[in-house]
């Protein structure tokens, strides 16, 4: 007959399990040097003893969660500090901080996506797009958690150092956004600079083409042809270039003078009649030729003399052709601020020329009518400075070109001469050129051919350089009397 052993009661099994756990804890505490035993040595800690009593009350169906509650209660009985409770304000602040960190991450990813599009980079676009989707997914997950459990989502965001980390992430993402924006702006700036450089190059090409065309149609019309000029290669074509440049400036200043007369209420036709009395003007608007003549003849006074008729410029009589050419080359590139500085002794002779020609060209009554007061004349008479007005600046540029032409005039080795046609002289196609091609008067009556008419007045003087004759420009008057 078999002896059937009675099964061990469940309560005894639980007690045995508890005793084994206590022994394991005792070894661990003994190894760590903790006081798991009392002073007597063999007695357990009272808290552990109570835990054992609690374990004996467990049923066989007890689970791990119950054991976890058991040992948590034991720790609380020993006085272990409980985690601090979070207030609602701190939790809300932490949640908002994490939310802003996520939004800043989205902004940074989107900025990276924009940067990858200009210039187009397929791989960078894919990477930026993936990063943007990931950040949006994180925000979406945060939204779902908050929808399920607002308090829990806030407490999770506030757990541990999460608040500081969220602030740090937000600043880091913002800094990244600024860096990406900076790179994008630098790229756009480089593109704009490149575009501006291309535009400047295109404009320079157009200017060169325009100058080349101007040179072919009207040789020597611009001073660009004189940029690389050398004394050994100087010829009459270079002088013609400078002459046309000077005549253009004279014509511009005369036009300004007529415009100011009209604004001041003067009659330009009556003023022109006083310039060349006895010479009737054939067409309306021809008074401009009278004023061009007035300005040119004033500016070219004593042009054939090295000292231009100034006693203070006697030393210029000893200049050789090289000295005149060097002065031409230096003044041609000098800025207006240099020769309009009264303290600059280098251009003292030019300054004296400016003062003398302005005072003889612009009468005091004229300046008062134009500007209300003769301040510019007073400034020039004092001699301490030059007027800082647009009117005088235009005059000074015209005078500078006349001075340049004078320097070039005496730079020719074989000599040069200047001439004009007297009033009443028969027109000569070899030495003269008429300023008007109209051959009918105001009433529609045909005028005599140019060869049968006479000179009313010279508008611009002519020049002879070597064997080359540069015609003077004249205004023709009535036909010559028959013998």
Rosetta blueprint (number, residue, H / E / L):
1 X L
2 X L
3 X L
4 X L
5 X L
6 X L
7 X L
8 X L
9 X L
10 X H
11 X H
12 X H
13 X H
14 X H
15 X H
16 X H
17 X H
18 X H
19 X H
20 X H
21 X H
22 X H
23 X H
24 X H
25 X H
26 X H
27 X H
28 X H
29 X H
30 X H
31 X H
32 X H
33 X L
34 X L
35 X L
36 X L
37 X E
38 X L
39 X L
40 X L
41 X L
42 X L
43 X L
44 X E
45 X L
46 X H
47 X H
48 X H
49 X H
50 X H
51 X H
52 X H
53 X H
54 X H
55 X H
56 X H
57 X L
58 X L
59 X L
60 X L
61 X L
62 X L
63 X L
64 X H
65 X H
66 X H
67 X H
68 X H
69 X H
70 X H
71 X H
72 X H
73 X H
74 X H
75 X H
76 X H
77 X H
78 X L
79 X L
80 X L
81 X L
82 X L
83 X L
84 X L
85 X L
86 X L
87 X L
88 X H
89 X H
90 X H
91 X H
92 X H
93 X H
94 X H
95 X H
96 X H
97 X H
98 X H
99 X H
100 X H
101 X H
102 X H
103 X H
104 X H
105 X H
106 X H
107 X H
108 X H
109 X H
110 X H
111 X H
112 X H
113 X H
114 X H
115 X H
116 X H
117 X H
118 X L
119 X L
120 X L
121 X L
122 X H
123 X H
124 X H
125 X H
126 X H
127 X H
128 X H
129 X H
130 X H
131 X H
132 X H
133 X H
134 X H
135 X H
136 X H
137 X H
138 X H
139 X H
140 X H
141 X H
142 X H
143 X H
144 X H
145 X H
146 X H
147 X H
148 X H
149 X L
150 X H
151 X H
152 X H
153 X H
154 X H
155 X H
156 X H
157 X H
158 X H
159 X L
160 X L
161 X L
162 X H
163 X H
164 X H
165 X H
166 X H
167 X H
168 X H
169 X H
170 X H
171 X H
172 X H
173 X H
174 X H
175 X H
176 X H
177 X H
178 X H
179 X H
180 X H
181 X H
182 X H
183 X H
184 X H
185 X H
186 X H
187 X H
188 X H
189 X H
190 X H
191 X H
192 X H
193 X H
194 X H
195 X H
196 X H
197 X H
198 X H
199 X H
200 X H
201 X H
202 X H
203 X H
204 X H
205 X H
206 X H
207 X H
208 X H
209 X H
210 X H
211 X H
212 X H
213 X H
214 X H
215 X H
216 X H
217 X H
218 X L
219 X L
220 X L
221 X L
222 X L
223 X H
224 X H
225 X H
226 X H
227 X L
228 X L
229 X L
230 X L
231 X H
232 X H
233 X H
234 X L
235 X L
236 X H
237 X H
238 X H
239 X H
240 X H
241 X H
242 X H
243 X H
244 X H
245 X H
246 X H
247 X H
248 X H
249 X H
250 X H
251 X H
252 X H
253 X H
254 X H
255 X H
256 X H
257 X H
258 X H
259 X H
260 X H
261 X H
262 X H
263 X H
264 X L
265 X L
266 X L
267 X L
268 X H
269 X H
270 X H
271 X H
272 X H
273 X H
274 X H
275 X H
276 X L
277 X L
278 X L
279 X L
280 X L
281 X L
282 X L
283 X L
284 X L
285 X L
286 X L
287 X H
288 X H
289 X H
290 X H
291 X H
292 X H
293 X H
294 X H
295 X H
296 X H
297 X H
298 X H
299 X H
300 X L
301 X L
302 X L
303 X L
304 X L
305 X L
306 X L
307 X L
308 X L
309 X L
310 X L
311 X H
312 X H
313 X H
314 X H
315 X H
316 X H
317 X H
318 X H
319 X L
320 X L
321 X H
322 X H
323 X H
324 X H
325 X H
326 X H
327 X H
328 X H
329 X H
330 X H
331 X H
332 X H
333 X H
334 X L
335 X L
336 X H
337 X H
338 X H
339 X H
340 X L
341 X L
342 X L
343 X L
344 X L
345 X H
346 X H
347 X H
348 X H
349 X H
350 X H
351 X H
352 X H
353 X H
354 X H
355 X H
356 X H
357 X H
358 X H
359 X H
360 X H
361 X H
362 X L
363 X L
364 X H
365 X H
366 X H
367 X H
368 X H
369 X H
370 X H
371 X H
372 X L
373 X L
374 X L
375 X H
376 X H
377 X H
378 X H
379 X H
380 X H
381 X H
382 X H
383 X L
384 X L
385 X L
386 X L
387 X L
388 X L
389 X L
390 X H
391 X H
392 X H
393 X H
394 X H
395 X H
396 X H
397 X H
398 X H
399 X H
400 X H
401 X H
402 X H
403 X H
404 X H
405 X H
406 X H
407 X H
408 X H
409 X H
410 X L
411 X L
412 X L
413 X L
414 X L
415 X L
416 X E
417 X E
418 X E
419 X E
420 X L
421 X L
422 X L
423 X L
424 X L
425 X L
426 X E
427 X L
428 X L
429 X L
430 X L
431 X L
432 X E
433 X E
434 X E
435 X L
436 X L
437 X L
438 X L
439 X L
440 X E
441 X L
442 X L
443 X L
444 X L
445 X L
446 X E
447 X L
448 X L
449 X L
450 X H
451 X H
452 X H
453 X E
454 X E
455 X E
456 X E
457 X E
458 X E
459 X E
460 X E
461 X L
462 X E
463 X E
464 X E
465 X E
466 X L
467 X L
468 X E
469 X E
470 X E
471 X L
472 X E
473 X E
474 X E
475 X E
476 X E
477 X E
478 X E
479 X E
480 X L
481 X L
482 X L
483 X L
